[in-house]
Each structure stands twice: as C-alpha cells, then as structure tokens.
Amino acid sequence: MVSASEALARLKEGNKRFVSGVRGLEAMATQTRIPEFAEGQAPFAVILGCSDSRVPVELVFDQGLGDLFVIRVAGNVVAPSLVGSVEFAALHLGSRLVVVMGHTRCGAVGATISQLQQPTDTHSRNLLSIVDRVRPAVESLLTTELADDPAKLAKEAVRANVRMSANHLRHGSATLEKLIAEEGLVVVGAEYALETGEVDFFDGLP
C-alpha cells in the first residue's frame, strides 16, 4: 500500500514532467501490461476533478493505466454517489490519498457566480443542481470586496469550492472519517492552472 505522503510526491513529480513536456517511461510502459490490469487494480491515489476537457487527469500527473482512481464531474462537486466512489477506492482498493482538484476558469464556478449575481431561469434543473452544490462556496465571497473584482472573485471562488468539497469528504462520511483517523487517509485540495499546466496543492497538506 502506498502512503499518502508517497502518493503526493508521485503526483508532484508527475506534474513536473507534464509541465516540462517529458513523458515518463513508467507511465508509457503500463500500456504493455493491459492483461495484468484485468485481474484487479490498486490505484495509489484518488482524484476528484472537474469534467473540463482541458484537464485530463492522467496526463496532468503523467500516470499510466491502473495508477489513479479518477472521478470527474462538472465543478468537482461532491454528491452522495461521488462520496461512495471515494469510499470504495479508499476502503476496497487501498488508496490513501484523495485529491480534490479544481482548475482556473472553471465554467461551473463561473456559472454559479453569474446565477447569484443575475439570476435566470434558463438553466435546466440538472445544471442548476451543480450550481446549487457550488453555491455555498461562492455566496460568502459576494459579500466581500471581491464582488467588485471579477478576476479575483473567480480565482478565489475556484479555491473556495475545492476547500468545500475537500471538507465534505473529510467530515461528511463516517467511513472516510474513520480511515482518516485510523489508517492514514489524507484528503487534500489542489488547483490546476490551465495557463501553465501546473498543479498547486494548497489545502489539507500533511
């Protein structure tokens, strides 16, 4: 079993390779082991990220088949089925690091800000369900001076949304709480920069 600290180091090193444009041989070599992965999996980290097509998680961290348990949903929001997915990876697959990863210029966060500032009924009920999950992270920011600076508001809202999702995982599941307290599970928050390809781990680091 890979510890949370070792898993985090692997992700950081992989992201450095991605940013520098160098693909690791180990990640590429996993393609030659496809039959092995049919027998089972032991991903060293769980990534709850956004569905944005510009943030392909395995590429961003330069990892191969079987390395990461990836959950993607618009706005990297947390709903019961997503919590259950994280629980499965942590409890049954042995992953000891969970990363909630947002990204700059997130459309779901932007849509939430727009809906709060200028409410409209043109969104579908399903899209509004995502907005409603992002809303608590954004609402309080609109009462600060950030409301007058759209660029700073958008940046801080992305990070606030990541923190909220990470805290939901830490404190919204008895299973995950127990693994955190007794078995070394760590939940951290990160932000991917579309402009540079760099991942900044900024929340909940050991």
Residue frames as a rotation matrix with the C-alpha (Angstrom) as fourth column:
MET 1
0.576 0.817 0.000 0.00
0.817 -0.576 0.000 0.00
0.000 0.000 -1.000 0.00
VAL 2
-0.353 -0.682 0.640 1.33
0.671 -0.662 -0.335 3.43
0.652 0.311 0.691 -0.98
SER 3
-0.295 0.201 -0.934 1.24
0.844 -0.404 -0.353 6.01
-0.449 -0.892 -0.050 1.84
ALA 4
0.763 0.646 -0.003 -0.44
0.593 -0.702 -0.395 9.38
-0.257 0.300 -0.919 1.36
SER 5
0.487 -0.641 -0.593 2.90
-0.295 -0.760 0.580 11.21
-0.822 -0.108 -0.559 1.52
GLU 6
-0.564 -0.697 0.443 4.48
0.164 0.432 0.887 8.95
-0.810 0.573 -0.129 -1.11
ALA 7
0.028 0.672 0.740 1.41
0.960 0.188 -0.207 9.25
-0.278 0.716 -0.640 -3.33
LEU 8
0.853 0.282 -0.439 1.53
0.227 -0.958 -0.175 13.04
-0.470 0.050 -0.881 -3.09
ALA 9
-0.018 -0.949 -0.316 5.22
-0.319 -0.294 0.901 13.03
-0.948 0.117 -0.297 -4.01
ARG 10
-0.512 -0.122 0.850 4.46
0.624 0.627 0.466 10.86
-0.590 0.769 -0.245 -7.07
LEU 11
0.503 0.790 0.352 1.77
0.839 -0.348 -0.417 13.26
-0.207 0.505 -0.838 -8.22
LYS 12
0.715 -0.286 -0.638 4.03
-0.144 -0.953 0.265 16.29
-0.684 -0.098 -0.723 -7.79
GLU 13
-0.389 -0.915 0.107 6.85
-0.126 0.168 0.978 14.65
-0.913 0.367 -0.181 -9.72
GLY 14
-0.288 0.370 0.883 4.46
0.862 0.503 0.070 13.56
-0.418 0.781 -0.464 -12.45
ASN 15
0.780 0.618 -0.098 3.11
0.535 -0.739 -0.410 17.07
-0.326 0.268 -0.907 -12.81
LYS 16
0.255 -0.787 -0.562 6.63
-0.333 -0.617 0.713 18.44
-0.908 0.006 -0.419 -13.10
ARG 17
-0.638 -0.469 0.611 7.23
0.342 0.538 0.770 16.07
-0.690 0.700 -0.183 -16.00
PHE 18
0.186 0.818 0.545 3.97
0.943 0.007 -0.333 17.12
-0.276 0.576 -0.770 -17.63
VAL 19
0.810 0.120 -0.575 4.82
0.104 -0.993 -0.060 20.82
-0.578 -0.011 -0.816 -17.36
SER 20
-0.068 -0.945 -0.319 8.29
-0.445 -0.257 0.858 20.23
-0.893 0.201 -0.403 -18.80
GLY 21
0.482 0.374 -0.793 6.85
-0.870 0.094 -0.484 18.19
-0.107 0.923 0.371 -21.68
VAL 22
-0.600 -0.720 -0.349 8.67
-0.713 0.679 -0.174 14.99
0.362 0.144 -0.921 -20.76
ARG 23
0.564 0.819 -0.109 6.63
-0.710 0.548 0.442 11.76
0.422 -0.172 0.890 -20.54
GLY 24
-0.091 -0.588 0.804 7.85
-0.894 0.404 0.194 9.22
-0.439 -0.701 -0.562 -18.01
LEU 25
-0.599 -0.216 -0.771 8.76
-0.627 0.725 0.284 5.78
0.497 0.654 -0.570 -19.34
GLU 26
-0.969 0.217 0.120 6.98
0.066 0.693 -0.718 4.07
-0.239 -0.688 -0.686 -16.45
ALA 27
-0.193 0.954 -0.229 3.62
-0.406 -0.291 -0.866 5.59
-0.893 -0.074 0.444 -17.38
MET 28
0.040 0.168 -0.985 4.01
-0.999 0.009 -0.039 4.64
0.003 0.986 0.168 -21.03
ALA 29
-0.815 -0.480 -0.326 5.10
-0.488 0.871 -0.062 1.11
0.313 0.108 -0.943 -20.12
THR 30
-0.575 0.647 0.501 1.77
-0.327 0.379 -0.866 0.36
-0.750 -0.662 -0.006 -18.43
GLN 31
0.236 0.688 -0.687 0.22
-0.927 -0.053 -0.372 0.03
-0.292 0.724 0.625 -21.89
THR 32
-0.338 -0.440 -0.832 2.20
-0.678 0.727 -0.110 -3.18
0.653 0.527 -0.544 -22.34
ARG 33
-0.996 -0.084 0.000 0.60
-0.054 0.643 -0.764 -4.64
0.064 -0.761 -0.645 -19.20
ILE 34
-0.400 0.916 0.022 -3.07
-0.837 -0.374 0.399 -4.39
0.374 0.141 0.917 -20.18
PRO 35
0.071 0.483 -0.873 -3.84
-0.060 0.875 0.480 -8.09
0.996 0.018 0.091 -19.44
GLU 36
-0.723 -0.408 -0.558 -2.48
0.506 0.237 -0.829 -7.70
0.471 -0.882 0.035 -15.90
PHE 37
-0.922 0.343 0.178 -4.94
-0.386 -0.788 -0.479 -4.95
-0.024 -0.511 0.859 -15.07
ALA 38
-0.161 0.893 -0.421 -7.86
-0.513 0.289 0.808 -7.18
0.843 0.346 0.411 -15.99
GLU 39
-0.220 -0.016 -0.975 -7.14
0.542 0.830 -0.136 -9.10
0.811 -0.558 -0.174 -12.78
GLY 40
0.466 0.395 -0.792 -7.55
0.883 -0.269 0.385 -6.14
-0.061 -0.878 -0.474 -10.43
GLN 41
0.269 -0.341 0.901 -6.47
0.270 -0.871 -0.411 -2.64
0.924 0.354 -0.142 -9.52
ALA 42
0.329 -0.225 -0.917 -4.58
0.932 -0.077 0.353 -0.84
-0.151 -0.971 0.185 -6.76
PRO 43
0.394 -0.148 0.907 -4.56
0.426 -0.845 -0.323 2.87
0.814 0.514 -0.270 -7.62
PHE 44
-0.418 -0.669 -0.614 -2.20
0.859 -0.071 -0.507 4.84
0.295 -0.739 0.605 -5.39
ALA 45
-0.899 0.159 -0.407 -4.41
0.060 -0.878 -0.475 7.96
-0.433 -0.451 0.780 -5.34
VAL 46
-0.008 0.949 0.314 -7.99
0.969 0.086 -0.233 9.08
-0.248 0.302 -0.921 -5.88
ILE 47
-0.960 -0.243 -0.139 -8.59
0.197 -0.940 0.279 12.26
-0.199 0.240 0.950 -7.87
LEU 48
0.137 0.990 0.021 -11.95
0.871 -0.110 -0.479 14.00
-0.472 0.084 -0.878 -7.74
GLY 49
-0.790 -0.533 -0.303 -11.66
0.293 -0.762 0.577 16.51
-0.538 0.368 0.758 -10.56
CYS 50
-0.021 0.757 -0.653 -13.70
-0.481 -0.580 -0.657 18.59
-0.876 0.300 0.377 -12.96
SER 51
0.395 0.288 0.873 -15.05
0.511 0.721 -0.469 17.18
-0.764 0.631 0.138 -16.22
ASP 52
0.642 -0.146 -0.753 -13.44
-0.501 -0.823 -0.268 20.01
-0.580 0.549 -0.601 -18.20
SER 53
0.960 -0.196 0.198 -11.84
0.279 0.687 -0.671 18.55
-0.004 0.699 0.715 -21.34
ARG 54
0.522 -0.800 0.296 -8.71
-0.328 -0.508 -0.796 20.65
0.787 0.318 -0.528 -20.76
VAL 55
-0.010 -0.490 0.872 -7.87
-1.000 -0.019 -0.022 18.82
0.027 -0.872 -0.489 -17.52
PRO 56
0.613 0.175 -0.771 -7.13
-0.313 0.949 -0.034 15.16
0.726 0.262 0.636 -18.40
VAL 57
0.819 -0.180 0.544 -6.05
-0.563 -0.071 0.824 13.89
-0.110 -0.981 -0.159 -15.01
GLU 58
0.750 -0.561 0.351 -3.75
0.465 0.824 0.324 11.01
-0.471 -0.080 0.878 -16.01
LEU 59
0.407 -0.612 0.678 -1.88
0.706 -0.260 -0.658 13.27
0.580 0.747 0.326 -18.43
VAL 60
0.664 -0.087 0.743 -1.63
-0.328 -0.926 0.185 16.16
0.672 -0.367 -0.643 -15.96
PHE 61
0.621 -0.416 0.664 0.08
-0.680 0.135 0.720 13.86
-0.389 -0.899 -0.199 -13.47
ASP 62
-0.029 -0.654 -0.756 1.90
-0.907 0.335 -0.255 11.72
0.420 0.678 -0.603 -16.08
GLN 63
-0.385 0.002 0.923 0.46
-0.614 0.746 -0.257 8.47
-0.689 -0.666 -0.286 -14.78
GLY 64
-0.811 -0.022 -0.584 -0.43
-0.509 0.518 0.687 5.26
0.287 0.855 -0.432 -16.57
LEU 65
0.076 0.862 -0.501 -3.06
-0.348 0.494 0.797 2.55
0.934 0.114 0.338 -16.51
GLY 66
0.392 0.218 -0.894 -4.09
0.563 0.712 0.420 1.49
0.728 -0.668 0.156 -13.03
ASP 67
-0.637 -0.764 -0.108 -2.29
0.563 -0.364 -0.742 4.33
0.527 -0.533 0.662 -11.23
LEU 68
-0.953 0.289 0.094 -5.19
-0.297 -0.816 -0.496 6.66
-0.067 -0.500 0.864 -10.45
PHE 69
-0.404 0.914 0.017 -8.83
0.903 0.402 -0.149 6.23
-0.143 -0.045 -0.989 -9.47
VAL 70
-0.996 -0.084 0.007 -10.35
0.083 -0.957 0.279 9.21
-0.017 0.279 0.960 -11.28
ILE 71
-0.079 0.992 -0.102 -13.79
0.931 0.037 -0.363 10.69
-0.356 -0.123 -0.926 -10.60
ARG 72
-0.958 -0.278 0.069 -14.77
0.281 -0.865 0.416 13.60
-0.056 0.418 0.907 -12.82
VAL 73
0.093 0.996 -0.004 -17.83
0.993 -0.093 -0.073 15.81
-0.073 0.003 -0.997 -12.51
ALA 74
0.053 -0.039 0.998 -18.50
0.466 -0.883 -0.060 19.40
0.883 0.468 -0.029 -13.54
GLY 75
0.396 0.061 0.916 -17.28
-0.510 -0.815 0.275 21.75
0.764 -0.576 -0.291 -10.83
ASN 76
-0.554 -0.620 -0.556 -15.63
0.034 0.650 -0.759 18.91
0.832 -0.440 -0.339 -8.87
VAL 77
-0.065 0.649 0.758 -18.71
-0.900 -0.366 0.236 18.92
0.431 -0.667 0.608 -6.67
VAL 78
-0.969 -0.245 -0.014 -19.48
-0.203 0.833 -0.515 16.29
0.138 -0.496 -0.857 -4.05
ALA 79
0.081 0.997 -0.011 -22.73
-0.922 0.079 0.379 14.33
0.378 -0.020 0.925 -4.18
PRO 80
0.444 0.132 0.886 -23.60
-0.706 0.660 0.256 11.03
-0.551 -0.740 0.386 -2.44
SER 81
0.987 -0.063 0.149 -22.62
0.136 0.819 -0.557 8.83
-0.087 0.570 0.817 -5.39
LEU 82
0.467 -0.868 0.169 -19.24
-0.220 -0.299 -0.929 10.58
0.857 0.396 -0.330 -5.59
VAL 83
0.095 -0.368 0.925 -18.63
-0.995 -0.060 0.078 10.13
0.027 -0.928 -0.372 -1.87
GLY 84
0.752 0.269 0.601 -19.44
-0.341 0.940 0.006 6.47
-0.563 -0.210 0.799 -2.35
SER 85
0.877 -0.475 -0.073 -16.91
0.103 0.335 -0.937 6.24
0.470 0.814 0.343 -5.17
VAL 86
0.077 -0.863 0.499 -14.20
-0.691 -0.406 -0.597 7.71
0.719 -0.299 -0.628 -2.95
GLU 87
0.289 0.106 0.951 -15.18
-0.883 0.414 0.222 5.35
-0.370 -0.904 0.214 -0.14
PHE 88
0.985 0.114 0.129 -14.88
-0.053 0.915 -0.400 2.38
-0.164 0.387 0.907 -2.49
ALA 89
0.555 -0.831 -0.020 -11.38
-0.044 -0.006 -0.999 3.35
0.831 0.556 -0.039 -3.62
ALA 90
-0.103 -0.618 0.780 -10.18
-0.843 -0.361 -0.398 4.05
0.527 -0.698 -0.484 -0.10
LEU 91
0.246 0.312 0.917 -11.82
-0.866 0.496 0.064 1.08
-0.435 -0.810 0.393 1.60
HIS 92
0.804 0.237 0.545 -11.54
-0.055 0.943 -0.329 -1.66
-0.591 0.235 0.771 -1.01
LEU 93
0.836 -0.511 0.199 -8.64
0.309 0.139 -0.941 -0.61
0.454 0.848 0.274 -3.23
GLY 94
0.400 -0.701 -0.590 -6.32
0.896 0.166 0.411 0.74
-0.191 -0.693 0.695 -0.55
SER 95
0.004 -0.387 0.922 -5.85
0.533 -0.779 -0.329 4.28
0.846 0.493 0.203 -1.86
ARG 96
0.087 -0.054 -0.995 -4.61
0.985 -0.142 0.094 6.53
-0.146 -0.988 0.040 0.93
LEU 97
-0.788 -0.267 -0.555 -4.56
0.206 -0.963 0.171 9.90
-0.581 0.020 0.814 -0.83
VAL 98
0.193 0.860 0.473 -7.63
0.957 -0.059 -0.284 11.73
-0.216 0.507 -0.834 -2.11
VAL 99
-0.835 -0.462 -0.298 -7.14
0.360 -0.869 0.338 14.89
-0.416 0.175 0.893 -4.15
VAL 100
0.448 0.893 0.043 -9.99
0.709 -0.325 -0.626 17.29
-0.546 0.311 -0.778 -4.90
MET 101
-0.615 -0.788 -0.026 -8.73
0.555 -0.456 0.696 19.22
-0.560 0.413 0.718 -7.91
GLY 102
0.642 0.731 -0.233 -10.36
0.372 -0.562 -0.738 22.31
-0.671 0.387 -0.633 -9.34
HIS 103
-0.266 -0.756 0.598 -8.94
0.947 -0.088 0.310 24.47
-0.182 0.649 0.739 -12.09
THR 104
-0.689 -0.048 -0.723 -8.69
0.047 -0.999 0.021 28.07
-0.723 -0.019 0.691 -13.18
ARG 105
-0.677 0.471 -0.565 -11.50
-0.733 -0.493 0.468 29.49
-0.059 0.732 0.679 -15.31
CYS 106
-0.904 0.376 0.206 -13.92
0.331 0.917 -0.222 26.77
-0.272 -0.132 -0.953 -14.21
GLY 107
-0.735 0.657 0.168 -17.19
-0.107 -0.358 0.928 27.04
0.669 0.664 0.333 -16.12
ALA 108
0.019 0.771 -0.637 -19.28
0.706 0.441 0.554 25.57
0.708 -0.460 -0.536 -13.30
VAL 109
-0.295 -0.198 -0.935 -17.93
0.868 -0.465 -0.175 28.11
-0.400 -0.863 0.309 -10.82
GLY 110
-0.994 -0.092 -0.062 -18.41
0.053 -0.885 0.463 30.90
-0.097 0.457 0.884 -13.36
ALA 111
-0.452 0.892 0.000 -22.00
0.184 0.093 0.979 29.82
0.873 0.442 -0.206 -13.97
THR 112
0.057 0.434 -0.899 -22.65
0.970 0.191 0.154 29.86
0.238 -0.881 -0.410 -10.24
ILE 113
-0.676 -0.356 -0.645 -21.28
0.520 -0.851 -0.076 33.37
-0.521 -0.387 0.761 -9.86
SER 114
-0.935 0.339 0.100 -23.43
-0.115 -0.558 0.822 34.55
0.334 0.757 0.561 -12.79
GLN 115
-0.193 0.918 -0.346 -26.53
0.506 0.395 0.766 32.88
0.840 -0.028 -0.541 -11.37
LEU 116
-0.061 0.124 -0.990 -26.02
0.986 -0.150 -0.079 34.52
-0.158 -0.981 -0.113 -7.98
GLN 117
-0.770 -0.313 -0.557 -25.36
0.277 -0.949 0.149 37.95
-0.575 -0.039 0.817 -9.44
GLN 118
-0.539 0.617 -0.574 -28.01
-0.829 -0.508 0.233 37.82
-0.148 0.602 0.785 -12.18
PRO 119
-0.515 0.362 0.778 -30.49
-0.072 0.885 -0.459 35.01
-0.854 -0.293 -0.429 -11.55
THR 120
-0.420 0.408 -0.811 -32.08
-0.905 -0.115 0.410 33.40
0.074 0.906 0.418 -14.61
ASP 121
0.159 0.558 0.814 -34.48
-0.508 0.753 -0.417 30.54
-0.846 -0.348 0.404 -15.20
THR 122
0.524 0.007 -0.852 -32.89
-0.845 0.132 -0.518 29.47
0.109 0.991 0.075 -18.49
HIS 123
-0.607 -0.794 -0.022 -30.74
-0.777 0.599 -0.192 26.74
0.166 -0.099 -0.981 -16.91
SER 124
0.055 0.586 -0.808 -32.03
-0.230 0.795 0.561 23.18
0.972 0.155 0.179 -16.81
ARG 125
0.839 0.329 0.434 -32.91
-0.494 0.125 0.860 21.59
0.229 -0.936 0.267 -13.48
ASN 126
0.810 -0.565 -0.158 -29.92
0.582 0.808 0.089 19.28
0.078 -0.164 0.983 -13.80
LEU 127
-0.047 -0.839 0.542 -27.46
0.525 -0.482 -0.701 22.09
0.850 0.251 0.463 -14.45
LEU 128
0.256 0.215 0.943 -28.90
-0.551 -0.769 0.325 24.03
0.795 -0.602 -0.078 -11.53
SER 129
0.984 0.072 -0.165 -28.22
0.079 0.649 0.756 21.01
0.162 -0.757 0.633 -9.30
ILE 130
0.162 -0.986 -0.042 -24.50
0.908 0.166 -0.386 21.57
0.387 0.025 0.922 -9.96
VAL 131
-0.216 -0.174 0.961 -24.80
0.028 -0.985 -0.172 25.31
0.976 -0.010 0.218 -9.41
ASP 132
0.691 0.585 0.425 -26.59
-0.407 -0.171 0.897 24.66
0.598 -0.793 0.120 -6.12
ARG 133
0.804 -0.453 -0.385 -23.68
0.592 0.678 0.437 22.49
0.063 -0.579 0.813 -4.90
VAL 134
-0.246 -0.909 0.336 -21.14
0.816 -0.382 -0.435 25.18
0.523 0.167 0.836 -5.76
ARG 135
0.348 0.546 0.762 -23.29
0.215 -0.838 0.502 27.99
0.912 -0.010 -0.409 -4.37
PRO 136
0.946 0.077 -0.316 -22.31
0.323 -0.118 0.939 27.74
0.035 -0.990 -0.137 -0.65
ALA 137
0.102 -0.989 -0.108 -18.64
0.929 0.056 0.365 28.19
-0.355 -0.138 0.925 -1.52
VAL 138
-0.503 -0.299 0.811 -19.33
0.735 -0.642 0.219 31.31
0.455 0.706 0.543 -3.56
GLU 139
0.464 0.859 0.217 -22.12
0.630 -0.492 0.601 33.14
0.623 -0.142 -0.769 -1.72
SER 140
0.663 -0.197 -0.722 -19.99
0.624 -0.388 0.679 34.43
-0.414 -0.900 -0.134 1.15
LEU 141
-0.429 -0.893 0.138 -17.39
0.810 -0.312 0.496 35.83
-0.400 0.325 0.857 -1.26
LEU 142
-0.212 0.428 0.879 -20.01
0.732 -0.526 0.433 38.06
0.647 0.735 -0.202 -2.84
THR 143
0.848 0.500 -0.177 -20.35
0.477 -0.571 0.669 39.95
0.233 -0.651 -0.722 0.44
THR 144
0.248 -0.854 -0.458 -16.67
0.603 -0.234 0.763 40.99
-0.759 -0.465 0.456 0.36
GLU 145
0.181 -0.280 -0.943 -14.64
-0.484 -0.860 0.162 43.41
-0.856 0.427 -0.291 -1.73
LEU 146
-0.744 -0.467 0.478 -14.05
0.110 0.620 0.777 40.56
-0.659 0.631 -0.410 -4.19
ALA 147
0.160 0.909 0.385 -17.52
0.715 0.162 -0.680 41.25
-0.681 0.384 -0.624 -5.60
ASP 148
0.775 0.103 -0.624 -16.05
-0.202 -0.895 -0.398 44.34
-0.599 0.435 -0.672 -7.27
ASP 149
-0.175 -0.885 -0.431 -13.15
-0.906 -0.027 0.423 42.45
-0.386 0.464 -0.797 -8.88
PRO 150
0.740 0.637 -0.218 -14.42
-0.669 0.659 -0.345 39.72
-0.076 0.401 0.913 -11.24
ALA 151
0.265 -0.713 -0.649 -10.99
-0.408 0.527 -0.745 38.20
0.874 0.463 -0.151 -11.90
LYS 152
-0.736 -0.550 0.395 -10.06
-0.557 0.160 -0.815 37.90
0.385 -0.820 -0.423 -8.22
LEU 153
0.001 0.834 0.552 -13.57
-0.917 0.220 -0.331 36.69
-0.398 -0.506 0.766 -7.38
ALA 154
0.729 0.283 -0.624 -13.37
-0.587 0.727 -0.356 33.90
0.352 0.626 0.696 -9.97
LYS 155
-0.169 -0.895 -0.413 -9.94
-0.336 0.446 -0.829 32.79
0.926 -0.002 -0.377 -8.74
GLU 156
-0.775 -0.135 0.617 -10.89
-0.629 0.064 -0.775 32.74
0.065 -0.989 -0.135 -5.07
ALA 157
0.255 0.953 0.165 -14.23
-0.939 0.285 -0.195 31.07
-0.232 -0.105 0.967 -5.83
VAL 158
0.406 -0.192 -0.893 -12.47
-0.447 0.811 -0.378 28.13
0.797 0.553 0.244 -7.50
ARG 159
-0.635 -0.747 -0.195 -10.32
-0.160 0.375 -0.913 27.59
0.756 -0.549 -0.358 -4.43
ALA 160
-0.552 0.521 0.651 -13.22
-0.813 -0.163 -0.559 28.07
-0.185 -0.838 0.513 -2.03
ASN 161
0.515 0.775 -0.366 -15.16
-0.843 0.535 -0.054 25.42
0.154 0.337 0.929 -3.95
VAL 162
0.018 -0.611 -0.792 -12.23
-0.187 0.776 -0.603 23.00
0.982 0.159 -0.101 -3.73
ARG 163
-0.857 -0.357 0.371 -11.94
-0.391 -0.017 -0.920 23.57
0.334 -0.934 -0.125 0.02
MET 164
-0.113 0.907 0.406 -15.65
-0.968 -0.008 -0.251 22.99
-0.224 -0.422 0.879 0.48
SER 165
0.603 0.332 -0.725 -15.59
-0.589 0.799 -0.124 19.71
0.538 0.502 0.677 -1.47
ALA 166
-0.337 -0.817 -0.468 -12.50
-0.112 0.529 -0.841 18.50
0.935 -0.231 -0.270 0.38
ASN 167
-0.795 0.081 0.601 -14.09
-0.605 -0.179 -0.776 19.31
0.045 -0.980 0.192 3.74
HIS 168
0.308 0.949 -0.064 -17.24
-0.950 0.310 0.026 17.48
0.045 0.053 0.998 2.70
LEU 169
0.387 -0.236 -0.892 -15.19
-0.211 0.919 -0.334 14.36
0.898 0.317 0.306 2.09
ARG 170
-0.674 -0.739 -0.007 -13.30
-0.131 0.128 -0.983 14.74
0.727 -0.661 -0.183 5.38
HIS 171
-0.928 0.275 0.252 -16.37
-0.302 -0.155 -0.941 15.28
-0.220 -0.949 0.226 7.52
GLY 172
-0.126 0.960 -0.250 -19.38
-0.983 -0.155 -0.097 14.03
-0.132 0.233 0.963 5.54
SER 173
0.416 0.201 -0.887 -18.64
-0.446 0.895 -0.006 10.31
0.793 0.398 0.462 5.57
ALA 174
0.735 -0.117 0.668 -18.24
-0.617 0.291 0.731 8.11
-0.280 -0.949 0.142 8.63
THR 175
0.865 -0.421 0.272 -16.23
0.481 0.851 -0.213 5.66
-0.142 0.315 0.938 6.52
LEU 176
0.377 -0.753 0.540 -13.75
0.391 -0.399 -0.829 8.29
0.840 0.524 0.144 5.36
GLU 177
0.520 -0.157 0.839 -13.54
-0.694 -0.651 0.308 9.87
0.498 -0.742 -0.448 8.82
LYS 178
0.883 -0.167 0.439 -12.57
-0.195 0.719 0.667 6.51
-0.428 -0.674 0.602 10.27
LEU 179
0.660 -0.663 0.353 -9.92
0.736 0.479 -0.478 5.93
0.148 0.575 0.805 7.59
ILE 180
0.377 -0.502 0.778 -8.51
-0.077 -0.854 -0.514 9.41
0.923 0.133 -0.361 8.20
ALA 181
0.585 -0.062 0.809 -8.38
-0.785 -0.295 0.545 8.89
0.204 -0.954 -0.221 11.95
GLU 182
0.625 -0.198 0.755 -7.08
-0.398 0.752 0.526 5.33
-0.672 -0.629 0.391 11.98
GLU 183
0.504 -0.343 0.793 -5.49
0.580 0.814 -0.017 4.35
-0.640 0.469 0.609 8.67
GLY 184
-0.371 -0.871 -0.321 -3.62
0.379 -0.458 0.804 7.34
-0.848 0.177 0.500 7.29
LEU 185
0.091 0.462 0.882 -6.09
0.993 -0.109 -0.045 8.51
0.075 0.880 -0.469 4.65
VAL 186
-0.522 -0.293 -0.801 -5.42
0.362 -0.926 0.102 12.12
-0.772 -0.237 0.590 3.64
VAL 187
0.399 0.670 0.627 -7.71
0.909 -0.200 -0.365 14.44
-0.119 0.715 -0.689 1.67
VAL 188
-0.483 -0.610 -0.628 -6.06
0.450 -0.788 0.420 17.45
-0.751 -0.080 0.655 0.02
GLY 189
0.712 0.701 -0.043 -7.23
0.376 -0.433 -0.819 20.23
-0.593 0.567 -0.572 -2.26
ALA 190
-0.455 -0.883 0.117 -5.46
0.530 -0.162 0.832 21.37
-0.716 0.441 0.542 -5.41
GLU 191
0.612 0.586 -0.531 -5.86
-0.114 -0.600 -0.792 23.75
-0.783 0.545 -0.300 -8.32
TYR 192
-0.066 -0.562 0.825 -4.76
0.864 0.381 0.329 23.11
-0.499 0.734 0.460 -11.91
ALA 193
-0.041 -0.028 -0.999 -3.70
-0.206 -0.978 0.036 26.18
-0.978 0.208 0.034 -13.88
LEU 194
0.722 0.366 0.588 -4.98
0.480 0.348 -0.806 26.00
-0.499 0.863 0.075 -17.44
GLU 195
0.920 -0.326 -0.215 -2.45
-0.390 -0.791 -0.471 28.68
-0.017 0.517 -0.856 -18.34
THR 196
0.066 -0.995 0.073 0.67
-0.997 -0.070 -0.041 26.77
0.046 -0.070 -0.996 -17.25
GLY 197
0.291 0.094 -0.952 -0.27
-0.273 0.962 0.012 23.14
0.917 0.256 0.305 -16.63
GLU 198
-0.754 -0.656 0.027 0.93
-0.173 0.159 -0.972 23.37
0.634 -0.738 -0.233 -13.04
VAL 199
0.353 0.816 -0.458 -0.95
0.352 0.337 0.873 21.88
0.867 -0.470 -0.168 -10.10
ASP 200
-0.531 -0.440 0.724 -0.86
-0.465 -0.563 -0.683 23.77
0.709 -0.699 0.094 -6.81
PHE 201
-0.022 0.458 -0.889 -1.64
0.667 0.668 0.329 21.66
0.745 -0.586 -0.320 -3.73
PHE 202
-0.549 -0.197 0.812 -2.94
-0.162 -0.928 -0.335 24.27
0.820 -0.316 0.477 -1.30
ASP 203
0.120 0.716 0.688 -5.36
-0.910 -0.198 0.364 22.68
0.397 -0.670 0.628 1.16
GLY 204
0.837 0.404 0.369 -5.07
-0.542 0.708 0.453 19.97
-0.078 -0.579 0.811 3.81
LEU 205
0.307 -0.792 -0.527 -1.45
-0.350 0.421 -0.837 19.05
0.885 0.442 -0.148 3.20
PRO 206
0.700 -0.055 -0.712 0.03
0.566 0.651 0.506 16.70
0.436 -0.757 0.487 5.84
